[in-house]
Amino acid sequence: MGTRAAAFTAKIKNLQEFHTRILYGLPPPPSGLDVSNTLKYFSLTLLSVLRDVPTIPLEMLCLAEKDHARISLFPSLDYKALYHALVQLVDCVPLITCGAHVLGQTILNTMACLVPFLEHEYMDTLGYIVASALANFPASLHKDIVDLLCNHLLP
């Protein structure tokens, strides 16, 4: 499990580096596809973890009091750092010149995969962050944003 945690942390550092390079225009600027490929690692890893965990009762997701019990079912990976990296990337999408649509789509997919791993204090803000993506993401993703809000995030 230590190897997975180390790889997870290293990929988060890659996302943070991408964010810095995009935000400050440092060369070489990453494309949306570069960032998207890194985010796909997280989606696949999170889905793999969910497959390995026994069934999670719905009440564990709905009740904040059950956060500790639910989170203890998962391996110790830095889910909060991934959340913060995703929040930073949402604001960078308009700055991407190539691959903004793919990047936005992958950010939304990764956020949907991350929901079961978050404590309620983070889950509660995720809806607002996704809704704010309406202002930053290409118009071609607006339907996907609304679908994510309605089907995964809003009670």
N, C-alpha and C positions, 0 to 999 in steps of 0.2 A: 504494500500500500504506500510505502514511502516514495517509491519511484513515481507513482501516479501523482502524488502530492507535489513532488519536485517538478514534474513536467507541467502540472497545472499552474504552479506559481511562476515558472519560467514563461509560459504562454501569456500570463497576465502581464508580466513585465514587457513582453513584446507589444501587447495592446497599449500599454502606457507609453511606450516609445513611439508607436504609431501616432497616438494622440498628440504627443509633443511635436513630432515632425509635421503633422498636418496643421496644428494650431499656429506654429511659428514659421511655417513654410521652409523648414530645414531640408536640405537635399540629402538623399534623394526622396522626393515626396512619394509616399505609398499610394498606390491606387486603391480604389474601393475593393477590387478583387483581392489584393494582398491582405487587407484587413479581414475581408470576408472569409478567406481560407483559414485564417487563425481562429475566427469565431466558430467556424464549422467544427473545429476540434472540440470546443467547449460543448456544443450541442450534442455531438456524438458521445462525449464523455459523460455528460449529465444523463442522457438517455440510457447509457450502459449502466450507470449507477442505479437508476430507477429499475432496470430489469433485474438487477441483483438483489434488490430489497424486497422483502415480503410485502404483500398488499398493505397499503396505507389506508386506514379507514378515513372516510370523508370528514368526519368530525375532527380528526387531527389537523386537517388543513384549515378548517373553519374557525377553530377556537384558539385564541392566543395562548390560553393556559396550557395547551398541548404542544406548544412550540418545542420545548426542551425534549419531550418524549419523541416527537417526530424527527427532529434534527439528529438525535442520538442514533437513529436508524441508519444514517448515512455515514460514509467515510469522512474523515476530517480533511476536507479541502477548503480552500479559501473562497467560499461562495460570496462573502461580502465584498472582497476585493474585485471579483468578477462583476458584481452588481455596480460598484463604483466606476469601473472601467467602461461598462456599457453606458452608464449615464453620461460620462465624458464624451463618448463616441457619438451619442445622439446629437450633440451640439456641433460636431465636426462634419456631419453629412453634407451640409450646404457648401463646405469648402472643398469637397472632393470633385475633381474635374472628370475623372474616368471611373465609372462603376458605382455611382451613387445609388442607383436603384438596387443593385445586388447587395451592396453594403447595408442599406436600410432594411431590406428583406431579411438578411442574415441577423441583424441586430434584433429585429422583432422575433424571429424564430428562437434565438438564444434566450431572450427574455422569457418567452413562453416556457422554455425548458427549465429555466432557473426558478420559477415560482415555487415548486414544492420544497426547495432547499433554503428558502428565505424565512427569517423570523417575520412576524406580523408587522413590526415597525417598518421594515423594508417593503413588504408586500403592499402595505397601505399607501406608500408613495409611488409604487410602480405604475398604477393607473394614471396618475397625473403626468408622470414622465412620458409614458406612451402617448397620452393625449397631446402633450406638447410637441411630439414628433410630427403632428399634422402641420406645424409651422416650418419644420426643418427638412422633412423628407420630401422626395418628389411626389407630385400629385398622383402618379401611377400607383403609389403605395397607400393612399388614403383608405381604400376599401380594406386592405390588410390590417391597417391600424385599428379601424372600427371593429373588424372581426376579432382581433386580439383582445380589445377592450371588452367586447360583449361576451365572448366565449371563454375567456381565461381569467380575466382580471377583476371585472366588476361583479359584485355579489348578486 
